[in-house]
Amino acid sequence: MTKISHIKGARQWLSLGLLGLVWGSSFILIKRGIEVYDPQQVGAMRLSISALAFLPFFLIQMRRVDWSKWKPLVVVGLCGSAIPAFLFPLAQMNISSSVTGVLNSLTPLFTLLLGLLFFGRKFRMVKLLGVFIGLAGATLLILAGNEGGFQGSNIWYALLAVLATVCYATSVNTVGTHLSNMSSLTISAISFVIVGLPAMIYLFTTDFVEVLTNHEQGYSAFFYIALLALAGTVLASLLFFQLVHWTSPVFASSVAYVIPLFAMGWGFLDGEAVTVFHFISAGLILYGLYLTRGD
C-alpha cells in the first residue's frame, strides 16, 4: 500500500471517529432540548438554524446546480434531515437516549438492505456479516450500559426511532446513487434550505418565543439545540456526505456503530460504570466496521 493510500485510509477512519463523537453527543443535546421545548419545536429549531447556516452557500451555489436532480435533493432533505429531526425528539419523550442511540445503529443494516432492494447495489456476504456483527456489538454495548435494556420503553415510540433510521438509509443511498457528482456542500445547502425554511415558518406559529423568553431555562435549552444544529447537523452533514463520496454508503452509515461508544464515554465521564462487556462490544463494533469498509 502506498503512502497516499495510507493517508486516505487514515482520513476515512478519522472522519468516521469525529462523526461518531459529534453524533454520539446529539442525543443528550436533544434530551436537554425537550426538557424545555416540545419535540416539534426542537425539530423545527434544529432545521431552522441549520438552514440559516447553509443559506449563504445556497445562494452562491443555486445558479450552478443541475436542477434536473431536484427530486433526489428533496428526498435527501426530507429523509436525511426533516423527518428524523422530528422523529428522534418525539421518540425520546418515551424512550431513553441510550435506547435511541442503539436503535440508530440500525442505519447501516437498512442502508444495505435498501441498497440491495431498490438502488441496484451488490454486496458481498462478508459485508452483510459485518453489518450484523457491528449491530450485535452495538446492541451488547447498550444493554451492558443500560440496565434493563428496553424494559419500560414504549415500543411504538421506539419504532419512531427505527423509522428515522430507515429515512437516513434512504438518504444515504440516494446520495450515493443519484448525487455522486455533486459536492457535499451543495447537497447539504440545498437539502437543508428546502426543508428548513418551512420549518422556520412552522416554528413561529408555536409558542416558541414565549417559552424562550419566559422559561427559566429557555435560553440554555436553545443553546443546546443551536449546538446540536451547528455541530451535529451542519458540520457533521458536510463531513458525512464527503465520507459517502470517499468510501461507500454502507461504510459512511456505519458511523451509527461508533455513536454508542461515545455515548458510553459521556456516561463514564458522568460517573457511570464501564464493564468488560463494553470492551467486548467495542471489539465487535470495530470488527464489523472493518468488514463493511470499502466499495
ABEGO torsion letter per residue (X at the ends): XBAAAAAAAAAAAAAAAAAAAAAAAAAAAAAAAAAABBAAAAAAAAAAAAAAAAAAAAAAAAAABBAAAAAAAAAAAAAAAAAAAAAAAAAAAABBAAAAAAAAAAAAAAAAAAAAAAAGBBBBAAAAAAAAAAAAAAAAAAAAABBGEABGBBAAAAAAAAAAAAAAAAAAAAAAAAAAABBAAAAAAAAAAAAAAAAAAAAAABAAAAAAAABAAAAAAAAAAAAAAAAAAAAAAAAAAAAAAABBAAAAAAAAAAAAAAAAAAAAAAGBBBBAAAAAAAAAAAAAAAAABEX
